[in-house]
Amino acid sequence: MLTIATKKFEYGQEDIDYLTSVDDTLGAAMARMGRIERVVIPDLFIALIYAIVGQLISVKAVHTIWERMLNQFGRYLHSI
């Protein structure tokens, strides 16, 4: 099975301090929830395709269709 490269969204204390300073509600929520680690697809074109498919159907179906798309068209995505 072909996979797409992902990475964790990176942010630091400077980013947290800025967001906290410009929005009290957001700052309070960030303090309450703590650090969030979110996986992102760094290739914007592939991320867009994934998001469009994901908005149209259920998560289980997205994973199934995404796997089929990668198996069928993955070789083209890596040449972009």
C-alpha positions in Angstrom: 0.0 0.0 0.0 1.3 3.5 -0.9 1.4 6.1 1.8 1.5 9.8 1.8 4.1 11.7 3.9 2.8 13.4 7.0 4.3 15.4 9.8 3.2 17.0 13.0 2.2 20.7 12.8 5.1 22.6 14.5 4.5 25.6 16.7 6.5 27.1 19.6 6.0 29.1 22.7 6.2 32.4 20.7 3.2 31.3 18.7 1.3 30.3 21.8 2.1 33.6 23.5 1.0 35.6 20.5 -2.4 33.8 20.1 -3.0 34.1 23.9 -2.3 37.8 23.7 -4.7 38.6 20.9 -7.7 36.5 22.0 -8.6 35.9 25.6 -11.1 33.2 24.9 -8.6 31.3 22.7 -5.9 31.8 25.3 -8.0 30.3 28.0 -8.9 27.3 25.9 -5.3 26.8 25.0 -4.3 26.9 28.7 -7.1 24.4 29.6 -6.3 21.9 26.8 -2.5 22.2 26.7 -0.3 21.4 23.7 -2.1 19.8 20.8 -0.2 17.6 18.3 -1.9 17.5 14.9 -0.8 15.5 11.9 -0.8 17.4 8.6 -0.1 16.6 5.0 2.7 18.9 3.9 2.0 18.6 0.2 -0.8 21.2 -0.3 -2.2 19.7 -3.4 -2.6 16.3 -1.9 -3.9 17.8 1.3 -6.6 19.6 -0.7 -7.7 16.5 -2.5 -7.9 14.6 0.8 -9.9 17.5 2.4 -12.4 17.6 -0.5 -13.0 13.8 -0.4 -13.2 14.0 3.4 -15.9 16.7 3.4 -18.1 14.6 1.1 -18.3 11.3 2.8 -17.8 9.5 6.1 -14.3 8.9 7.6 -14.4 5.2 7.0 -15.3 5.7 3.4 -12.6 8.4 3.0 -9.9 6.0 4.2 -11.1 3.3 1.8 -11.3 5.6 -1.2 -8.0 7.3 -0.3 -6.3 3.9 -0.2 -7.7 3.0 -3.6 -6.7 6.4 -5.1 -3.1 6.0 -3.8 -2.9 2.5 -5.2 -4.2 3.6 -8.5 -2.6 7.1 -8.9 0.1 7.3 -6.3 2.9 7.0 -8.7 1.7 10.3 -10.3 1.5 12.1 -7.0 5.2 11.5 -6.2 6.2 13.0 -9.5 4.5 16.3 -8.9 
